Amino acid sequence: MSTFFSETNSLPSRRPWQPVRLPQSSSWLGWSALAHALLRWNERGRQRAALRDLAEDLHLLDDLGLTRQQAIDEANKPFWQ
């Protein structure tokens, strides 16, 4: 018995090409987190500059419960810490 290749029923049927479905991610979350980090770093820098200014007033430092050296050490930390 011979096989006829012209018969389309004898070949496996092919499905049309479909792209792989991946979960959709939002790039907004990344930008939002970055903006939040930048705002947080800016606020830390502002607070540490104010603490640096307070380091000269021993009465205010006493109210905060800090020594002058502790205030200076905190004020000189990098903004990301």
N, C-alpha and C positions, 0 to 999 in steps of 0.2 A: 504494500500500500504506500502510496506516495503522499507527501505532505504538500499542500498547496499554501504557499506563503501569501497568496493574494486574499486569502480568507482572513478578514479582520477579527473574526471571533476566536481564532486560534491563538492570537497574541494577547498577552496580558494587557488589561486596560490601564491606561496611565491617567492619573488625576492631573488636573491643571495645576501649575506651579502656584504655591501659596507661600507668602513670607512667614517666617517664624514669628510667632506672637510673643513678645517680651513684655514684662510688666512695665508700664509707663512710669517713669520717674520724673519728678518735678525739679527743675533746676532752681526754682524759687526758694526751696529749703536751704540750698547751699548759700545763696545770696543773702537770705535772711539771717543765717547763722553768722556769716561774715560781718554783716552790718551790726549785729548784736555784739560781736566780739570787739569791733572797732569802737562802738559807743562805750562799752564796758572799760576798755583800755583808756579812753579819753577821760572818763569819769575818775578812774584811779589816779591818773596823772594830775587832774585838778585837785583831788582830795589830798594827794601827797604834797602838792605845792602849798596848799593851805596849812598842812601840818608842819611843813618846813618853816612857814612864817610864824606859826605858834611856838616853835621851839625856843624862841627868845623869851616868851612870857611864862615864867615858872608857875604862876598862880593858875593859869589856864591848863597847863600840863598836869598840875596836881589835881585839878577837877576831873581830868580825863584818866587819871591814875597811871600816867606815864612819866618816866624820867626824860631828861633832855636827850640823853644818848639813845633811848628807845625810839623817841620821836624822829631823831635824825636818821637812825638806821632804817626805820620804816619809810621815811620820805625818800631815801636814796635807793630803794628797791627798783628794779626794772618794771616798766609798766605792765608787762604780761604776767607778773607774779602777784 
